């Protein structure tokens, strides 16, 4: 059962997806080019980038690394 089947997730229109609503300590999910990533926001930087921690692997990275190749047609961004 995928996270996209739950009705409690707050969906953000993929045409208007804005990372300006991201908050520290909140968990989000991104689906892009067929891959799904779930992460917690650890820190917000002044350059509009975010330090995130993957929920499944606990690996830390920048959000910009996840979308470095652009947003695919299947791009969705939801708050968990």
N, C-alpha and C positions, 0 to 999 in steps of 0.2 A: 504494500500500500504506500503510495507516494505522498509527499507532503502537499501536493497540489490537489488532493482529493478532500482535504479537510475544509469545511466551510468557515472555520474560525480565523483563517489567515486573512490578513488585510491585503488585498491585491492592489497593485498600482498599475494603471494603464501603461502598457509597454511603449506607447507612443509618447507618453509624457513622463516616463520614469525619470525622476530627479533624485540625485543622491543628497540633496539639501535637507531631506527629512530624516536622514540617518542620525541616530543618537548613540552615544557611548553607553555600553552595557546592554544594548538591545541585540536580539538575534534576527538575522535575515537569511533569505535564500535567494540565490540567483540561478536561473536556468538560462544557458546560452550555448548555442551550437550543440545541443543535445546533452550537455553535461549539467549536473546540478551540484551547486556548492551551498553548504549551510555554514554560517559563520556568526561570530559575535564581534561587535565593534569594540576594540580596545582603546583606541585613541584617534582623535580627529586632528589633522594637521592644517596649518594655515594655507597650504597650497591646494586645498580641496581634495586631499587624498586621505585615506583612512588606513590605520593599522588594524588588521583583523586577525582573529584566531579561528581556524577551522574547527567546527564542532566535533567532527569525526576523528581527525588526526592530531588536533591540538597544535598544528603547525601555524606559525605566525607569518603573515606576509602583508603586502599592500593591496588594497582593493583594485588599484590601477593595473596590477599584474593580471587580475582575473579578466578584465575587459580590454586588455592591450591590443587584441585583434579585432576590436569593434563589437557591435551588438548584432547578433544574428536575428533572423526572422522569428525565431522561437524565444527571443529574450523576454524573460519575466523577472520581476523583482518584487518579493513579498516580505513583509515582516512576520516573523513566526510568533 
